[in-house]
Amino acid sequence: ETNYLATDHTLRHFRSELWLPELLERTGWSGMETEERVLRRAQKKVDDLLSTYRKPEVSEDLLVKLRAVVEKARKNLAGGNRR
């Protein structure tokens, strides 16, 4: 008898498939210091993302078409066509 933990496939993929959260700590709650550390990491990530953001160049015609699709979906999905 064997299980998935003992297969060659698991051995080959184990390290690359582990999920380690970038912001949260997996050690459990151990007081406000932990919360503050997590909040500092989250704020740093937000700051980094905002500082590197570059607005994509998209033609105004394409934006008009995309907004029309979004508006149609909003009406259909948000109950705009209720009877």
DSSP file (Angstrom, degrees, kcal/mol; ACC not computed):
  #  RESIDUE AA STRUCTURE BP1 BP2  ACC     N-H-->O    O-->H-N    N-H-->O    O-->H-N    TCO  KAPPA ALPHA  PHI   PSI    X-CA   Y-CA   Z-CA
    1    1 A E              0   0    0      0, 0.0     2,-0.3     0, 0.0     0, 0.0   0.000 360.0 360.0 360.0 143.1    0.0    0.0    0.0
    2    2 A T        -     0   0    0      3,-0.0     2,-0.3     5,-0.0     5,-0.0  -0.925 360.0-150.2-143.0 169.0    1.1    3.5   -0.7
    3    3 A N    >   -     0   0    0     -2,-0.3     3,-1.8     1,-0.0     4,-0.2  -0.838  41.3 -89.0-135.3 176.7   -0.3    7.0   -0.7
    4    4 A Y  G >  S+     0   0    0     -2,-0.3     3,-1.2     1,-0.3     6,-0.4   0.784 120.2  64.1 -61.8 -26.9    0.3   10.2   -2.6
    5    5 A L  G 3  S+     0   0    0      1,-0.2    -1,-0.3     5,-0.1    -3,-0.0   0.753 103.1  49.2 -67.4 -21.7    3.0   11.3   -0.1
    6    6 A A  G <  S+     0   0    0     -3,-1.8    -1,-0.2     4,-0.1    -2,-0.2   0.344  89.6 107.8 -99.4   6.3    5.2    8.4   -1.1
    7    7 A T  S <> S-     0   0    0     -3,-1.2     4,-1.8    -4,-0.2     5,-0.1  -0.478  74.9-125.3 -86.6 157.1    5.0    8.8   -4.9
    8    8 A D  H  > S+     0   0    0      1,-0.2     4,-2.6     2,-0.2     5,-0.2   0.866 111.0  60.1 -62.7 -37.0    7.8   10.0   -7.1
    9    9 A H  H  > S+     0   0    0      1,-0.2     4,-1.8     2,-0.2    -1,-0.2   0.931 105.3  46.8 -58.8 -47.1    5.4   12.7   -8.4
   10   10 A T  H  > S+     0   0    0     -6,-0.4     4,-1.8     1,-0.2    -1,-0.2   0.917 111.5  51.9 -61.8 -43.2    5.0   14.2   -5.0
   11   11 A L  H  < S+     0   0    0     -4,-1.8     4,-0.4     1,-0.2    -2,-0.2   0.908 110.6  47.9 -59.2 -43.6    8.8   14.1   -4.4
   12   12 A R  H  < S+     0   0    0     -4,-2.6    -1,-0.2     1,-0.2     4,-0.2   0.848 123.7  30.8 -66.7 -34.2    9.5   15.9   -7.7
   13   13 A H  H  X S+     0   0    0     -4,-1.8     4,-1.4    -5,-0.2    -2,-0.2   0.496  89.2  99.3-106.1  -5.3    6.9   18.7   -7.0
   14   14 A F  H >X S+     0   0    0     -4,-1.8     3,-0.6     1,-0.2     4,-0.6   0.908  86.8  40.4 -54.2 -54.9    6.9   19.0   -3.3
   15   15 A R  H >4 S+     0   0    0     -4,-0.4     3,-0.5     1,-0.2    -1,-0.2   0.848 115.7  49.7 -68.1 -34.2    9.1   22.1   -2.9
   16   16 A S  H 34 S+     0   0    0     -4,-0.2    -1,-0.2     1,-0.2    -2,-0.2   0.675 111.3  49.9 -79.5 -15.0    7.8   24.0   -5.8
   17   17 A E  H << S+     0   0    0     -4,-1.4     2,-0.2    -3,-0.6    -1,-0.2   0.436  78.8 113.6-105.3   0.4    4.2   23.6   -4.8
   18   18 A L    <<  -     0   0    0     -4,-0.6     2,-0.7    -3,-0.5    -3,-0.0  -0.523  60.7-139.5 -70.3 136.6    4.3   24.6   -1.2
   19   19 A W        +     0   0    0     -2,-0.2    -2,-0.1     2,-0.0    -1,-0.1  -0.882  22.2 179.2-101.3 117.0    2.4   27.8   -0.6
   20   20 A L        -     0   0    0     -2,-0.7     5,-0.0     5,-0.0    -2,-0.0  -0.963  31.1-123.2-115.4 114.8    4.1   30.2    1.8
   21   21 A P        -     0   0    0      0, 0.0     5,-0.1     0, 0.0    -2,-0.0  -0.270  10.3-148.6 -61.9 139.1    2.1   33.4    2.3
   22   22 A E  S    S+     0   0    0      1,-0.1     3,-0.0     3,-0.1     0, 0.0   0.837  92.0  20.4 -76.2 -33.5    4.0   36.5    1.5
   23   23 A L  S    S+     0   0    0      2,-0.0    18,-0.1    19,-0.0    19,-0.1   0.824 110.4  70.5-106.3 -41.3    2.3   38.7    4.1
   24   24 A L  S    S-     0   0    0     17,-0.1     2,-0.4     1,-0.0     0, 0.0  -0.341  71.9-128.0 -81.6 160.0    0.8   36.5    6.7
   25   25 A E    >   -     0   0    0      1,-0.1     3,-0.6    -2,-0.1    -3,-0.1  -0.907   5.3-155.8-107.5 136.0    2.6   34.5    9.4
   26   26 A R  T 3  S+     0   0    0     -2,-0.4     3,-0.1     1,-0.2    -1,-0.1   0.305  77.4  88.0 -91.6   9.2    1.8   30.8    9.7
   27   27 A T  T 3  S-     0   0    0      1,-0.2    -1,-0.2     0, 0.0     2,-0.1   0.553  95.3-116.7 -85.2  -7.2    3.0   30.7   13.3
   28   28 A G    <   -     0   0    0     -3,-0.6     2,-0.4     6,-0.0    -1,-0.2  -0.203  49.0 -42.2  91.2 170.4   -0.4   31.7   14.8
   29   29 A W        +     0   0    0      1,-0.1     3,-0.1    -3,-0.1    -3,-0.0  -0.567  54.4 165.3 -77.5 128.6   -1.3   34.7   16.7
   30   30 A S        -     0   0    0      1,-0.5     3,-0.2    -2,-0.4     2,-0.2  -0.025  58.1 -67.5-134.0  31.4    1.2   35.7   19.3
   31   31 A G    >>  -     0   0    0      1,-0.2     4,-1.3     2,-0.1     3,-0.8  -0.471  69.8 -51.4 113.3 177.6    0.2   39.2   20.3
   32   32 A M  H 3> S+     0   0    0      1,-0.2     4,-2.9     2,-0.2     5,-0.2   0.762 122.8  68.0 -64.1 -26.9    0.1   42.6   18.8
   33   33 A E  H 3> S+     0   0    0     -3,-0.2     4,-2.1     1,-0.2    -1,-0.2   0.907 101.0  48.9 -60.7 -39.8    3.7   42.5   17.7
   34   34 A T  H <> S+     0   0    0     -3,-0.8     4,-2.3     2,-0.2    -1,-0.2   0.931 111.7  48.8 -63.4 -45.7    2.7   39.9   15.1
   35   35 A E  H  X S+     0   0    0     -4,-1.3     4,-2.6     1,-0.2    -2,-0.2   0.911 111.4  49.4 -61.3 -43.4   -0.2   41.9   13.9
   36   36 A E  H  X S+     0   0    0     -4,-2.9     4,-2.3     2,-0.2    -1,-0.2   0.879 109.7  51.5 -65.3 -37.8    1.9   45.0   13.6
   37   37 A R  H  X S+     0   0    0     -4,-2.1     4,-2.3    -5,-0.2    -2,-0.2   0.923 111.5  47.5 -63.8 -44.5    4.6   43.1   11.6
   38   38 A V  H  X S+     0   0    0     -4,-2.3     4,-2.5     1,-0.2    -2,-0.2   0.920 112.0  49.8 -63.6 -44.2    2.0   41.8    9.2
   39   39 A L  H  X S+     0   0    0     -4,-2.6     4,-2.6     2,-0.2    -1,-0.2   0.890 109.8  50.9 -63.8 -39.1    0.5   45.3    8.8
   40   40 A R  H  X S+     0   0    0     -4,-2.3     4,-2.4     2,-0.2    -1,-0.2   0.915 111.2  48.4 -63.2 -42.4    3.9   46.8    8.1
   41   41 A R  H  X S+     0   0    0     -4,-2.3     4,-2.2     2,-0.2    -2,-0.2   0.918 112.3  48.8 -63.6 -42.3    4.6   44.1    5.5
   42   42 A A  H  X S+     0   0    0     -4,-2.5     4,-2.3     1,-0.2    -2,-0.2   0.917 111.6  48.9 -64.0 -43.1    1.2   44.7    3.9
   43   43 A Q  H  X S+     0   0    0     -4,-2.6     4,-2.7     1,-0.2    -1,-0.2   0.892 110.2  51.3 -64.5 -39.1    1.8   48.5    3.8
   44   44 A K  H  X S+     0   0    0     -4,-2.4     4,-2.7     2,-0.2    -1,-0.2   0.903 109.5  50.5 -63.2 -40.7    5.2   48.0    2.2
   45   45 A K  H  X S+     0   0    0     -4,-2.2     4,-2.6     2,-0.2    -2,-0.2   0.922 111.4  48.0 -63.1 -44.5    3.7   45.8   -0.5
   46   46 A V  H  X S+     0   0    0     -4,-2.3     4,-2.7     2,-0.2     5,-0.2   0.939 112.7  48.6 -60.7 -47.4    1.0   48.4   -1.2
   47   47 A D  H  X S+     0   0    0     -4,-2.7     4,-2.2     1,-0.2    -2,-0.2   0.908 112.2  48.8 -60.1 -42.9    3.7   51.1   -1.4
   48   48 A D  H  X S+     0   0    0     -4,-2.7     4,-1.4     2,-0.2    -1,-0.2   0.923 112.5  47.8 -63.4 -44.7    5.9   49.1   -3.7
   49   49 A L  H  X S+     0   0    0     -4,-2.6     4,-0.7     1,-0.2     3,-0.2   0.918 113.6  47.2 -63.6 -43.5    3.0   48.2   -6.0
   50   50 A L  H >< S+     0   0    0     -4,-2.7     3,-0.5     1,-0.2    -1,-0.2   0.877 110.1  52.8 -66.3 -36.7    1.8   51.9   -6.2
   51   51 A S  H 3< S+     0   0    0     -4,-2.2    -1,-0.2    -5,-0.2    -2,-0.2   0.772 114.5  41.1 -72.2 -24.1    5.3   53.2   -6.8
   52   52 A T  H 3< S+     0   0    0     -4,-1.4    -1,-0.2    -3,-0.2    -2,-0.2   0.460  86.3 120.0-101.4  -1.9    5.9   50.8   -9.7
   53   53 A Y    <<  -     0   0    0     -4,-0.7     2,-0.4    -3,-0.5    -3,-0.0  -0.415  39.9-172.2 -67.9 134.7    2.4   51.1  -11.3
   54   54 A R        -     0   0    0     -2,-0.1     3,-0.1     3,-0.0    -2,-0.0  -0.993  27.7-119.9-127.2 124.2    2.4   52.5  -14.9
   55   55 A K        -     0   0    0     -2,-0.4     2,-0.1     1,-0.1    -2,-0.0  -0.421  34.7-118.8 -63.1 127.6   -0.9   53.3  -16.5
   56   56 A P        -     0   0    0      0, 0.0     2,-0.8     0, 0.0    -1,-0.1  -0.375  20.8-118.7 -69.3 147.0   -1.3   51.1  -19.6
   57   57 A E        +     0   0    0     -2,-0.1     2,-0.4    -3,-0.1    -3,-0.0  -0.780  45.6 163.4 -88.4 114.3   -1.7   52.9  -22.9
   58   58 A V        -     0   0    0     -2,-0.8     2,-0.0     3,-0.0     5,-0.0  -0.989  40.3-108.0-133.1 139.4   -5.1   52.0  -24.3
   59   59 A S     >  -     0   0    0     -2,-0.4     4,-2.0     1,-0.1     3,-0.2  -0.350  23.3-126.0 -67.3 147.4   -6.9   53.8  -27.1
   60   60 A E  H  > S+     0   0    0      1,-0.2     4,-2.2     2,-0.2     5,-0.2   0.848 110.3  58.4 -61.5 -35.4  -10.0   55.8  -26.1
   61   61 A D  H  > S+     0   0    0      1,-0.2     4,-1.9     2,-0.2    -1,-0.2   0.911 106.4  47.5 -61.5 -43.5  -12.1   53.8  -28.6
   62   62 A L  H  > S+     0   0    0      1,-0.2     4,-2.7     2,-0.2    -1,-0.2   0.901 109.6  53.6 -64.6 -40.8  -11.2   50.5  -27.0
   63   63 A L  H  X S+     0   0    0     -4,-2.0     4,-2.6     1,-0.2    -2,-0.2   0.894 106.7  51.9 -61.0 -40.3  -12.0   52.0  -23.5
   64   64 A V  H  X S+     0   0    0     -4,-2.2     4,-1.7     2,-0.2    -1,-0.2   0.922 111.8  46.6 -62.1 -44.0  -15.4   53.1  -24.8
   65   65 A K  H  X S+     0   0    0     -4,-1.9     4,-1.8     2,-0.2    -2,-0.2   0.912 112.9  49.0 -65.3 -42.8  -16.1   49.5  -26.0
   66   66 A L  H  X S+     0   0    0     -4,-2.7     4,-2.4     1,-0.2    -2,-0.2   0.902 109.3  52.1 -64.7 -40.8  -14.9   47.9  -22.8
   67   67 A R  H  X S+     0   0    0     -4,-2.6     4,-2.6     1,-0.2    -1,-0.2   0.864 106.8  54.2 -63.7 -34.9  -17.0   50.2  -20.7
   68   68 A A  H  X S+     0   0    0     -4,-1.7     4,-2.2     2,-0.2    -1,-0.2   0.901 108.6  48.7 -65.1 -40.5  -20.1   49.3  -22.8
   69   69 A V  H  X S+     0   0    0     -4,-1.8     4,-2.4     2,-0.2    -2,-0.2   0.925 112.4  48.3 -63.7 -44.8  -19.4   45.6  -22.1
   70   70 A V  H  X S+     0   0    0     -4,-2.4     4,-2.8     1,-0.2    -2,-0.2   0.919 111.7  49.4 -62.9 -43.8  -19.0   46.3  -18.3
   71   71 A E  H  X S+     0   0    0     -4,-2.6     4,-2.2     2,-0.2    -1,-0.2   0.893 110.8  49.7 -64.3 -39.9  -22.2   48.3  -18.2
   72   72 A K  H  X S+     0   0    0     -4,-2.2     4,-2.5     2,-0.2    -1,-0.2   0.924 113.1  46.7 -64.2 -43.8  -24.1   45.6  -20.0
   73   73 A A  H  X S+     0   0    0     -4,-2.4     4,-3.3     1,-0.2     5,-0.4   0.909 109.8  53.9 -64.3 -41.7  -22.8   43.0  -17.6
   74   74 A R  H  X S+     0   0    0     -4,-2.8     4,-1.8     1,-0.2     6,-0.4   0.914 111.5  45.2 -59.2 -43.5  -23.6   45.2  -14.7
   75   75 A K  H  <>S+     0   0    0     -4,-2.2     5,-2.5     2,-0.2     6,-0.6   0.927 118.9  41.6 -66.6 -44.3  -27.2   45.6  -15.8
   76   76 A N  H  <5S+     0   0    0     -4,-2.5     3,-0.5     4,-0.2     5,-0.2   0.887 122.7  37.1 -72.4 -39.2  -27.6   41.9  -16.6
   77   77 A L  H  <5S+     0   0    0     -4,-3.3    -3,-0.2     1,-0.2    -1,-0.2   0.741 112.4  56.3 -87.6 -24.1  -25.8   40.5  -13.5
   78   78 A A  T  <5S-     0   0    0     -4,-1.8    -1,-0.2    -5,-0.4    -2,-0.1   0.242 122.1 -95.6 -94.8  14.3  -27.0   43.0  -11.0
   79   79 A G  T > 5S+     0   0    0     -3,-0.5     3,-1.3    -4,-0.1    -3,-0.2   0.697  79.2 139.7  84.9  18.5  -30.6   42.4  -11.6
   80   80 A G  T 3 <S+     0   0    0     -5,-2.5    -4,-0.2    -6,-0.4    -5,-0.1   0.726  73.5  50.7 -67.0 -20.1  -31.2   45.3  -14.0
   81   81 A N  T 3  S+     0   0    0     -6,-0.6    -1,-0.3    -5,-0.2    -5,-0.1  -0.030  78.7 145.7-107.5  29.8  -33.4   43.0  -16.1
   82   82 A R    <         0   0    0     -3,-1.3    -6,-0.0     1,-0.1     0, 0.0  -0.345 360.0 360.0 -67.0 147.3  -35.7   41.8  -13.3
   83   83 A R              0   0    0     -2,-0.0    -1,-0.1     0, 0.0    -2,-0.0   0.381 360.0 360.0-113.7 360.0  -39.3   41.2  -14.2
